[in-house]
Amino acid sequence: PQWGHSDDSGSLSGNVTLTVGVRSISSLILSASRKGPLLVEEVAVTMPLPKSVKTTNIHVNMGTIYYDEAAKIAKWTLGKLDSSKKPQLQATFQIDGTR
């Protein structure tokens, strides 16, 4: 995954963008009898947020997202990855208190 994060310290808000993709691993040893592309299945991403997060807004372009507001944990379930698609999660949040 690739993470991008920026924080607007003036308003105590921020955002996170997470992109998940498939890439080849040259050190992976595969059976000579294997035919077709390597499948990546049952993909899930768990993203804990700081306890100081007051509100959050999370969107995904693929799969499903579940946010546990009490525990401050987002779980993104993607299932099987397709190498031709770019699944992305975007979240904005407000932080309670001061730094």
N, CA, C and O atoms as CSV, one atom per row, in Angstrom:
chain,resi,resn,atom,element,x,y,z
A,1,PRO,N,N,0.828,-1.210,0.000
A,1,PRO,CA,C,0.000,0.000,0.000
A,1,PRO,C,C,0.859,1.255,0.000
A,1,PRO,O,O,1.992,1.241,0.483
A,2,GLN,N,N,0.332,2.311,-0.529
A,2,GLN,CA,C,0.998,3.606,-0.532
A,2,GLN,C,C,0.186,4.555,0.337
A,2,GLN,O,O,-1.031,4.666,0.183
A,3,TRP,N,N,0.863,5.232,1.242
A,3,TRP,CA,C,0.181,6.158,2.143
A,3,TRP,C,C,0.541,7.581,1.759
A,3,TRP,O,O,1.693,7.885,1.451
A,4,GLY,N,N,-0.443,8.428,1.782
A,4,GLY,CA,C,-0.227,9.856,1.670
A,4,GLY,C,C,-0.945,10.507,2.827
A,4,GLY,O,O,-2.084,10.149,3.125
A,5,HIS,N,N,-0.315,11.443,3.477
A,5,HIS,CA,C,-0.955,12.080,4.632
A,5,HIS,C,C,-0.602,13.554,4.638
A,5,HIS,O,O,0.549,13.930,4.419
A,6,SER,N,N,-1.586,14.370,4.887
A,6,SER,CA,C,-1.338,15.786,5.090
A,6,SER,C,C,-2.190,16.243,6.263
A,6,SER,O,O,-3.248,15.679,6.541
A,7,ASP,N,N,-1.719,17.252,6.927
A,7,ASP,CA,C,-2.408,17.738,8.117
A,7,ASP,C,C,-2.511,19.251,8.037
A,7,ASP,O,O,-1.499,19.940,7.910
A,8,ASP,N,N,-3.707,19.760,8.110
A,8,ASP,CA,C,-3.943,21.200,8.141
A,8,ASP,C,C,-3.967,21.619,9.603
A,8,ASP,O,O,-5.013,21.580,10.251
A,9,SER,N,N,-2.804,22.019,10.122
A,9,SER,CA,C,-2.687,22.286,11.563
A,9,SER,C,C,-3.512,23.495,12.019
A,9,SER,O,O,-3.804,23.620,13.208
A,10,GLY,N,N,-3.892,24.387,11.092
A,10,GLY,CA,C,-4.691,25.539,11.478
A,10,GLY,C,C,-6.084,25.164,11.943
A,10,GLY,O,O,-6.621,25.812,12.841
A,11,SER,N,N,-6.687,24.135,11.358
A,11,SER,CA,C,-8.048,23.771,11.726
A,11,SER,C,C,-8.125,22.424,12.430
A,11,SER,O,O,-9.222,21.909,12.645
A,12,LEU,N,N,-6.981,21.841,12.794
A,12,LEU,CA,C,-6.939,20.544,13.447
A,12,LEU,C,C,-7.728,19.501,12.663
A,12,LEU,O,O,-8.561,18.782,13.215
A,13,SER,N,N,-7.449,19.435,11.376
A,13,SER,CA,C,-8.070,18.433,10.518
A,13,SER,C,C,-6.982,17.814,9.655
A,13,SER,O,O,-5.880,18.351,9.545
A,14,GLY,N,N,-7.299,16.691,9.053
A,14,GLY,CA,C,-6.326,16.047,8.200
A,14,GLY,C,C,-6.991,15.097,7.245
A,14,GLY,O,O,-8.212,14.947,7.247
A,15,ASN,N,N,-6.187,14.454,6.428
A,15,ASN,CA,C,-6.714,13.471,5.500
A,15,ASN,C,C,-5.696,12.367,5.254
A,15,ASN,O,O,-4.490,12.555,5.413
A,16,VAL,N,N,-6.207,11.234,4.871
A,16,VAL,CA,C,-5.384,10.074,4.562
A,16,VAL,C,C,-5.878,9.501,3.250
A,16,VAL,O,O,-7.084,9.371,3.041
A,17,THR,N,N,-4.956,9.156,2.365
A,17,THR,CA,C,-5.287,8.466,1.127
A,17,THR,C,C,-4.467,7.185,1.089
A,17,THR,O,O,-3.247,7.205,1.257
A,18,LEU,N,N,-5.150,6.081,0.865
A,18,LEU,CA,C,-4.498,4.773,0.840
A,18,LEU,C,C,-4.853,4.085,-0.464
A,18,LEU,O,O,-6.030,3.901,-0.773
A,19,THR,N,N,-3.833,3.700,-1.238
A,19,THR,CA,C,-4.028,2.984,-2.496
A,19,THR,C,C,-3.421,1.601,-2.354
A,19,THR,O,O,-2.297,1.458,-1.872
A,20,VAL,N,N,-4.162,0.580,-2.772
A,20,VAL,CA,C,-3.702,-0.799,-2.700
A,20,VAL,C,C,-3.532,-1.304,-4.125
A,20,VAL,O,O,-4.382,-1.065,-4.982
A,21,GLY,N,N,-2.430,-2.002,-4.374
A,21,GLY,CA,C,-2.203,-2.527,-5.720
A,21,GLY,C,C,-1.442,-3.832,-5.688
A,21,GLY,O,O,-0.937,-4.260,-4.650
A,22,VAL,N,N,-1.372,-4.451,-6.845
A,22,VAL,CA,C,-0.646,-5.706,-7.011
A,22,VAL,C,C,0.642,-5.402,-7.756
A,22,VAL,O,O,0.631,-4.687,-8.758
A,23,ARG,N,N,1.753,-5.943,-7.269
A,23,ARG,CA,C,3.011,-5.806,-7.990
A,23,ARG,C,C,3.738,-7.134,-7.939
A,23,ARG,O,O,3.511,-7.948,-7.043
A,24,SER,N,N,4.605,-7.343,-8.896
A,24,SER,CA,C,5.313,-8.623,-8.956
A,24,SER,C,C,6.414,-8.664,-7.908
A,24,SER,O,O,6.996,-7.642,-7.547
A,25,ILE,N,N,6.680,-9.866,-7.433
A,25,ILE,CA,C,7.744,-10.096,-6.454
A,25,ILE,C,C,8.704,-11.092,-7.086
A,25,ILE,O,O,8.362,-12.263,-7.248
A,26,SER,N,N,9.891,-10.647,-7.442
A,26,SER,CA,C,10.827,-11.490,-8.173
A,26,SER,C,C,11.349,-12.660,-7.342
A,26,SER,O,O,11.803,-13.656,-7.905
A,27,SER,N,N,11.292,-12.560,-6.025
A,27,SER,CA,C,11.820,-13.625,-5.179
A,27,SER,C,C,10.791,-14.711,-4.875
A,27,SER,O,O,11.105,-15.684,-4.189
A,28,LEU,N,N,9.560,-14.555,-5.380
A,28,LEU,CA,C,8.506,-15.526,-5.137
A,28,LEU,C,C,8.747,-16.771,-5.983
A,28,LEU,O,O,8.937,-16.669,-7.195
A,29,ILE,N,N,8.741,-17.931,-5.360
A,29,ILE,CA,C,8.969,-19.190,-6.070
A,29,ILE,C,C,7.620,-19.839,-6.346
A,29,ILE,O,O,6.850,-20.117,-5.427
A,30,LEU,N,N,7.347,-20.074,-7.622
A,30,LEU,CA,C,6.086,-20.666,-8.042
A,30,LEU,C,C,6.338,-22.020,-8.691
A,30,LEU,O,O,7.420,-22.286,-9.214
A,31,SER,N,N,5.344,-22.848,-8.647
A,31,SER,CA,C,5.413,-24.160,-9.283
A,31,SER,C,C,5.485,-23.990,-10.797
A,31,SER,O,O,4.832,-23.110,-11.358
A,32,ALA,N,N,6.278,-24.832,-11.457
A,32,ALA,CA,C,6.399,-24.796,-12.914
A,32,ALA,C,C,5.080,-25.145,-13.590
A,32,ALA,O,O,4.853,-24.762,-14.737
A,33,SER,N,N,4.210,-25.870,-12.892
A,33,SER,CA,C,2.928,-26.261,-13.479
A,33,SER,C,C,1.877,-25.158,-13.373
A,33,SER,O,O,0.782,-25.299,-13.917
A,34,ARG,N,N,2.191,-24.065,-12.684
A,34,ARG,CA,C,1.227,-22.972,-12.505
A,34,ARG,C,C,0.982,-22.280,-13.835
A,34,ARG,O,O,1.923,-21.940,-14.552
A,35,LYS,N,N,-0.290,-22.073,-14.159
A,35,LYS,CA,C,-0.675,-21.375,-15.381
A,35,LYS,C,C,-1.533,-20.177,-15.008
A,35,LYS,O,O,-2.358,-20.254,-14.098
A,36,GLY,N,N,-1.337,-19.082,-15.705
A,36,GLY,CA,C,-2.135,-17.889,-15.463
A,36,GLY,C,C,-1.520,-16.982,-14.410
A,36,GLY,O,O,-0.496,-17.310,-13.813
A,37,PRO,N,N,-2.156,-15.838,-14.190
A,37,PRO,CA,C,-1.617,-14.855,-13.243
A,37,PRO,C,C,-1.788,-15.305,-11.794
A,37,PRO,O,O,-2.653,-16.120,-11.471
A,38,LEU,N,N,-0.956,-14.759,-10.951
A,38,LEU,CA,C,-1.052,-14.995,-9.519
A,38,LEU,C,C,-2.242,-14.208,-8.975
A,38,LEU,O,O,-2.376,-13.018,-9.260
A,39,LEU,N,N,-3.102,-14.854,-8.199
A,39,LEU,CA,C,-4.282,-14.197,-7.643
A,39,LEU,C,C,-4.012,-13.740,-6.215
A,39,LEU,O,O,-3.397,-14.463,-5.431
A,40,VAL,N,N,-4.463,-12.564,-5.888
A,40,VAL,CA,C,-4.387,-12.036,-4.529
A,40,VAL,C,C,-5.823,-11.960,-4.027
A,40,VAL,O,O,-6.625,-11.178,-4.536
A,41,GLU,N,N,-6.145,-12.781,-3.019
A,41,GLU,CA,C,-7.519,-12.894,-2.546
A,41,GLU,C,C,-7.622,-12.584,-1.062
A,41,GLU,O,O,-6.625,-12.567,-0.340
A,42,GLU,N,N,-8.846,-12.339,-0.626
A,42,GLU,CA,C,-9.178,-12.076,0.777
A,42,GLU,C,C,-8.350,-10.930,1.350
A,42,GLU,O,O,-7.759,-11.051,2.424
A,43,VAL,N,N,-8.316,-9.826,0.626
A,43,VAL,CA,C,-7.547,-8.656,1.039
A,43,VAL,C,C,-8.403,-7.797,1.973
A,43,VAL,O,O,-9.550,-7.477,1.662
A,44,ALA,N,N,-7.838,-7.437,3.098
A,44,ALA,CA,C,-8.496,-6.539,4.055
A,44,ALA,C,C,-7.433,-5.631,4.661
A,44,ALA,O,O,-6.308,-6.060,4.917
A,45,VAL,N,N,-7.795,-4.393,4.884
A,45,VAL,CA,C,-6.880,-3.410,5.469
A,45,VAL,C,C,-7.535,-2.870,6.739
A,45,VAL,O,O,-8.686,-2.434,6.707
A,46,THR,N,N,-6.813,-2.897,7.848
A,46,THR,CA,C,-7.289,-2.333,9.104
A,46,THR,C,C,-6.477,-1.075,9.384
A,46,THR,O,O,-5.247,-1.109,9.391
A,47,MET,N,N,-7.173,0.033,9.615
A,47,MET,CA,C,-6.501,1.313,9.817
A,47,MET,C,C,-6.953,1.922,11.142
A,47,MET,O,O,-8.055,2.463,11.231
A,48,PRO,N,N,-6.107,1.839,12.173
A,48,PRO,CA,C,-6.459,2.499,13.441
A,48,PRO,C,C,-6.237,4.003,13.318
A,48,PRO,O,O,-5.266,4.447,12.704
A,49,LEU,N,N,-7.127,4.771,13.896
A,49,LEU,CA,C,-6.996,6.220,13.936
A,49,LEU,C,C,-6.729,6.644,15.378
A,49,LEU,O,O,-7.101,5.932,16.311
A,50,PRO,N,N,-6.093,7.788,15.567
A,50,PRO,CA,C,-5.824,8.252,16.931
A,50,PRO,C,C,-7.117,8.456,17.723
A,50,PRO,O,O,-8.153,8.804,17.155
A,51,LYS,N,N,-7.047,8.241,19.015
A,51,LYS,CA,C,-8.218,8.421,19.890
A,51,LYS,C,C,-8.714,9.863,19.876
A,51,LYS,O,O,-9.867,10.123,20.220
A,52,SER,N,N,-7.854,10.804,19.480
A,52,SER,CA,C,-8.241,12.212,19.451
A,52,SER,C,C,-9.105,12.579,18.239
A,52,SER,O,O,-9.551,13.720,18.129
A,53,VAL,N,N,-9.347,11.623,17.326
A,53,VAL,CA,C,-10.206,11.898,16.170
A,53,VAL,C,C,-11.647,12.048,16.643
A,53,VAL,O,O,-12.209,11.147,17.266
A,54,LYS,N,N,-12.236,13.208,16.333
A,54,LYS,CA,C,-13.598,13.502,16.759
A,54,LYS,C,C,-14.611,13.025,15.717
A,54,LYS,O,O,-15.579,12.350,16.065
A,55,THR,N,N,-14.401,13.364,14.459
A,55,THR,CA,C,-15.286,12.919,13.376
A,55,THR,C,C,-14.435,12.476,12.196
A,55,THR,O,O,-13.308,12.937,12.013
A,56,THR,N,N,-14.991,11.580,11.405
A,56,THR,CA,C,-14.280,11.129,10.208
A,56,THR,C,C,-15.277,10.847,9.091
A,56,THR,O,O,-16.436,10.512,9.335
A,57,ASN,N,N,-14.804,10.988,7.884
A,57,ASN,CA,C,-15.599,10.714,6.699
A,57,ASN,C,C,-14.717,9.850,5.795
A,57,ASN,O,O,-13.674,10.311,5.331
A,58,ILE,N,N,-15.124,8.605,5.541
A,58,ILE,CA,C,-14.298,7.662,4.787
A,58,ILE,C,C,-15.054,7.192,3.550
A,58,ILE,O,O,-16.222,6.811,3.627
A,59,HIS,N,N,-14.371,7.225,2.412
A,59,HIS,CA,C,-14.939,6.747,1.149
A,59,HIS,C,C,-13.966,5.765,0.498
A,59,HIS,O,O,-12.751,5.951,0.564
A,60,VAL,N,N,-14.507,4.723,-0.127
A,60,VAL,CA,C,-13.700,3.779,-0.900
A,60,VAL,C,C,-14.320,3.644,-2.290
A,60,VAL,O,O,-15.535,3.759,-2.450
A,61,ASN,N,N,-13.475,3.401,-3.292
A,61,ASN,CA,C,-13.990,3.233,-4.647
A,61,ASN,C,C,-14.178,1.759,-5.014
A,61,ASN,O,O,-14.604,1.431,-6.121
A,62,MET,N,N,-13.853,0.882,-4.069
A,62,MET,CA,C,-13.968,-0.555,-4.308
A,62,MET,C,C,-14.046,-1.265,-2.961
A,62,MET,O,O,-13.370,-0.865,-2.013
A,63,GLY,N,N,-14.855,-2.306,-2.866
A,63,GLY,CA,C,-14.984,-3.044,-1.620
A,63,GLY,C,C,-15.931,-2.354,-0.658
A,63,GLY,O,O,-16.744,-1.519,-1.053
A,64,THR,N,N,-15.812,-2.721,0.625
A,64,THR,CA,C,-16.673,-2.139,1.654
A,64,THR,C,C,-15.826,-1.607,2.801
A,64,THR,O,O,-14.734,-2.107,3.072
A,65,ILE,N,N,-16.347,-0.588,3.467
A,65,ILE,CA,C,-15.647,0.011,4.605
A,65,ILE,C,C,-16.560,-0.060,5.825
A,65,ILE,O,O,-17.759,0.200,5.730
A,66,TYR,N,N,-15.981,-0.415,6.970
A,66,TYR,CA,C,-16.696,-0.409,8.241
A,66,TYR,C,C,-15.859,0.412,9.212
A,66,TYR,O,O,-14.668,0.147,9.376
A,67,TYR,N,N,-16.465,1.402,9.858
A,67,TYR,CA,C,-15.756,2.231,10.825
A,67,TYR,C,C,-16.368,2.050,12.200
A,67,TYR,O,O,-17.553,2.319,12.399
A,68,ASP,N,N,-15.571,1.600,13.142
A,68,ASP,CA,C,-15.990,1.450,14.536
A,68,ASP,C,C,-15.629,2.754,15.246
A,68,ASP,O,O,-14.473,2.984,15.600
A,69,GLU,N,N,-16.636,3.600,15.445
A,69,GLU,CA,C,-16.390,4.927,16.014
A,69,GLU,C,C,-15.868,4.869,17.449
A,69,GLU,O,O,-15.044,5.698,17.835
A,70,ALA,N,N,-16.330,3.914,18.236
A,70,ALA,CA,C,-15.874,3.803,19.625
A,70,ALA,C,C,-14.401,3.396,19.698
A,70,ALA,O,O,-13.644,3.952,20.494
A,71,ALA,N,N,-13.992,2.434,18.876
A,71,ALA,CA,C,-12.603,1.946,18.891
A,71,ALA,C,C,-11.695,2.766,17.982
A,71,ALA,O,O,-10.473,2.638,18.055
A,72,LYS,N,N,-12.277,3.610,17.126
A,72,LYS,CA,C,-11.527,4.431,16.159
A,72,LYS,C,C,-10.718,3.549,15.200
A,72,LYS,O,O,-9.535,3.789,14.959
A,73,ILE,N,N,-11.386,2.525,14.662
A,73,ILE,CA,C,-10.728,1.598,13.730
A,73,ILE,C,C,-11.590,1.470,12.475
A,73,ILE,O,O,-12.794,1.227,12.555
A,74,ALA,N,N,-10.951,1.640,11.314
A,74,ALA,CA,C,-11.626,1.440,10.029
A,74,ALA,C,C,-11.143,0.116,9.446
A,74,ALA,O,O,-9.944,-0.161,9.455
A,75,LYS,N,N,-12.065,-0.707,8.938
A,75,LYS,CA,C,-11.699,-1.959,8.280
A,75,LYS,C,C,-12.245,-1.918,6.860
A,75,LYS,O,O,-13.449,-1.791,6.636
A,76,TRP,N,N,-11.327,-2.030,5.910
A,76,TRP,CA,C,-11.647,-1.989,4.495
A,76,TRP,C,C,-11.495,-3.398,3.948
A,76,TRP,O,O,-10.396,-3.951,3.968
A,77,THR,N,N,-12.573,-3.983,3.463
A,77,THR,CA,C,-12.550,-5.341,2.918
A,77,THR,C,C,-12.641,-5.246,1.399
A,77,THR,O,O,-13.602,-4.705,0.851
A,78,LEU,N,N,-11.612,-5.789,0.727
A,78,LEU,CA,C,-11.536,-5.708,-0.726
A,78,LEU,C,C,-11.853,-7.025,-1.427
A,78,LEU,O,O,-12.327,-7.019,-2.563
A,79,GLY,N,N,-11.600,-8.142,-0.771
A,79,GLY,CA,C,-11.790,-9.437,-1.436
A,79,GLY,C,C,-10.642,-9.728,-2.379
A,79,GLY,O,O,-9.481,-9.637,-1.982
A,80,LYS,N,N,-10.945,-10.079,-3.630
A,80,LYS,CA,C,-9.915,-10.416,-4.618
A,80,LYS,C,C,-9.456,-9.155,-5.344
A,80,LYS,O,O,-10.276,-8.362,-5.807
A,81,LEU,N,N,-8.122,-8.977,-5.440
A,81,LEU,CA,C,-7.575,-7.814,-6.136
A,81,LEU,C,C,-7.489,-8.081,-7.630
A,81,LEU,O,O,-7.129,-9.176,-8.062
A,82,ASP,N,N,-7.822,-7.074,-8.399
A,82,ASP,CA,C,-7.700,-7.103,-9.850
A,82,ASP,C,C,-6.556,-6.152,-10.205
A,82,ASP,O,O,-6.617,-4.967,-9.879
A,83,SER,N,N,-5.518,-6.659,-10.866
A,83,SER,CA,C,-4.339,-5.838,-11.154
A,83,SER,C,C,-4.646,-4.677,-12.096
A,83,SER,O,O,-3.842,-3.751,-12.199
A,84,SER,N,N,-5.781,-4.700,-12.784
A,84,SER,CA,C,-6.125,-3.618,-13.702
A,84,SER,C,C,-6.852,-2.467,-12.993
A,84,SER,O,O,-7.107,-1.430,-13.606
A,85,LYS,N,N,-7.185,-2.639,-11.711
A,85,LYS,CA,C,-7.914,-1.597,-10.969
A,85,LYS,C,C,-7.034,-1.026,-9.857
A,85,LYS,O,O,-6.088,-1.671,-9.405
A,86,LYS,N,N,-7.354,0.172,-9.431
A,86,LYS,CA,C,-6.616,0.862,-8.368
A,86,LYS,C,C,-7.553,1.153,-7.198
A,86,LYS,O,O,-8.111,2.248,-7.121
A,87,PRO,N,N,-7.740,0.188,-6.277
A,87,PRO,CA,C,-8.596,0.447,-5.113
A,87,PRO,C,C,-8.011,1.577,-4.258
A,87,PRO,O,O,-6.806,1.618,-4.007
A,88,GLN,N,N,-8.875,2.486,-3.819
A,88,GLN,CA,C,-8.396,3.621,-3.044
A,88,GLN,C,C,-9.367,3.955,-1.915
A,88,GLN,O,O,-10.585,3.920,-2.088
A,89,LEU,N,N,-8.802,4.275,-0.770
A,89,LEU,CA,C,-9.549,4.742,0.398
A,89,LEU,C,C,-9.149,6.193,0.621
A,89,LEU,O,O,-7.965,6.528,0.594
A,90,GLN,N,N,-10.144,7.056,0.842
A,90,GLN,CA,C,-9.872,8.446,1.179
A,90,GLN,C,C,-10.634,8.783,2.453
A,90,GLN,O,O,-11.833,8.526,2.560
A,91,ALA,N,N,-9.934,9.355,3.404
A,91,ALA,CA,C,-10.546,9.706,4.693
A,91,ALA,C,C,-10.158,11.121,5.078
A,91,ALA,O,O,-9.010,11.536,4.918
A,92,THR,N,N,-11.132,11.848,5.587
A,92,THR,CA,C,-10.874,13.153,6.195
A,92,THR,C,C,-11.328,13.070,7.641
A,92,THR,O,O,-12.261,12.336,7.967
A,93,PHE,N,N,-10.675,13.814,8.493
A,93,PHE,CA,C,-11.029,13.733,9.912
A,93,PHE,C,C,-10.773,15.049,10.623
A,93,PHE,O,O,-9.941,15.857,10.209
A,94,GLN,N,N,-11.509,15.239,11.701
A,94,GLN,CA,C,-11.356,16.383,12.603
A,94,GLN,C,C,-10.756,15.874,13.903
A,94,GLN,O,O,-11.167,14.834,14.417
A,95,ILE,N,N,-9.796,16.599,14.429
A,95,ILE,CA,C,-9.121,16.174,15.656
A,95,ILE,C,C,-9.618,17.023,16.817
A,95,ILE,O,O,-9.715,18.246,16.711
A,96,ASP,N,N,-9.932,16.362,17.924
A,96,ASP,CA,C,-10.417,17.024,19.125
A,96,ASP,C,C,-9.237,17.520,19.950
A,96,ASP,O,O,-8.264,16.789,20.137
A,97,GLY,N,N,-9.309,18.725,20.435
A,97,GLY,CA,C,-8.277,19.238,21.333
A,97,GLY,C,C,-7.189,19.995,20.595
A,97,GLY,O,O,-7.319,20.315,19.413
A,98,THR,N,N,-6.112,20.273,21.318
A,98,THR,CA,C,-4.990,21.025,20.766
A,98,THR,C,C,-3.749,20.156,20.777
A,98,THR,O,O,-3.706,19.111,21.426
A,99,ARG,N,N,-2.761,20.597,20.063
A,99,ARG,CA,C,-1.505,19.844,19.982
A,99,ARG,C,C,-0.600,20.194,21.111
A,99,ARG,O,O,0.503,19.658,21.207
